[in-house]
Amino acid sequence: MKLHHNYYVYIIQCVDGFYYTGITNDLEGRVAEHNEGLDKTCYTYKRRPVDLKYSEHFVNVKNAIAYEKQLKGWSRKKKEALFIGDYETIKKLASSNSTLRLSLPKPQGDSSFNKEECEC
């Protein structure tokens, strides 16, 4: 697997309003595949057509995968702020989520839990 290439993390909006986050090395082709419905087992198959709402280019696949995982953990409001480039709202939502996480009790029996590692 190449570590350095062109990779895209993307978010599409399905016809039912749900968001799907993915990663590809061919953004235009991948969005077309979602819309063509080539794979009946794909999450988006019954939710077509889809509309590309956001994409970010990466040259390192590990960075792209990490960003995709981070975005998958984001709330709908945070993703929608990202679509319009509203970074102040993203910061506020991340801050409010961090405050909430810090106020939650530490899970019992999970010595590996680290609140610093939680994604916002």
N, C-alpha and C positions, 0 to 999 in steps of 0.2 A: 504494500500500500504506500503510495506517495504521501509524504508529509506536507510537501509544498506544491500547491496547485491552485486552481480556482474553485472555491467552495462558497456556497451561499446558504445562509440561514434565512428562512422565509416564513411568513405567516400569511395564510390565505383565509378568507372568510367564506364559509359555505353558505348556500342558499337559505339554510335554516338559521343563520346568524352565528353558528358556532365557529370558533377559530381553530385552525390546524397549524401546528408549527412543525417544520421539517428542515432537512438539510439536503443539498444536492450539489452536483458539480455542473449542472445544466439547468439554470433557473427557468428559462423560457420553455424548454422541453418538459421539465417536470410539471409546471403549471398546466401545460397542454395535456400531459398524461392524466392529471387529476380530472380535467374537464372531459377528456375522452372516455374515462371510466374503463380503463383497460383491465383493472384488477377488481373483481367483484368483492374481494375480502378487504379492500382498502376502506379506511374510515370515511373517506370523502365520496365513495361510490354512489351512495344514496343521497348525498348532500350536494349534488351538482346543480347548477354550475358553481364554480368557485371564483373568487376574485382576489388577486394578489394585493395585500394591504401593506406589506413591509418586506424588505430584504436587506441583508447586510453581507458584504463581500469579505472573504477571508482567504489567505493563502496557506494557512496552516490548518490542517484538518482537526488537530486536537483543540485548537482555539475555537473552531467552528462548533465542534461537538459540545464543548463546555458552554458556549453561548446559547446553543439550542436548549440544553438542559436548564439553563437559567431562565430563559424565556418561558419554557413550559411550566415553570413554577409561578409565573407572574399572574396577577389577577387580570380580569377583563379590563378594568379601568386603567390599569397600568399599561397594558398592551395598547389600548386606544390612545393613551397619551403619547406613547412611542410613535404611533402612526403619524401623528401631527407634529412630532418634534417638541412636545411640551415637557421638557426635562425638569422644570420646576415641579410639576405635578408628579412626575415619576419619583423625584427626591422626597416629596411629601408623603406619597404612598409608601415608599420604602421605609421612611422614618416612622410612620405610624405602625407599619407591620413590625419593625424592629422593636418598638416600644411594647407592642402587644406580646411579642415573643419573650422579651426580657421579663415581663410580668407573669408569664406562665411558670408553674412549678416544674422543676427538673423531673423528667420521667424516672420512675423508680426502676432500679435494676439495669439501667443503661449507662454504664460508665463511659461509653464512647460518645455520649451526647456532648456537643460543644456548641453553645449558642453563637460563637464567633463564626462558625462554619455554615450557619443557616443562610440560605439565599433569600434575597428580598425581592 
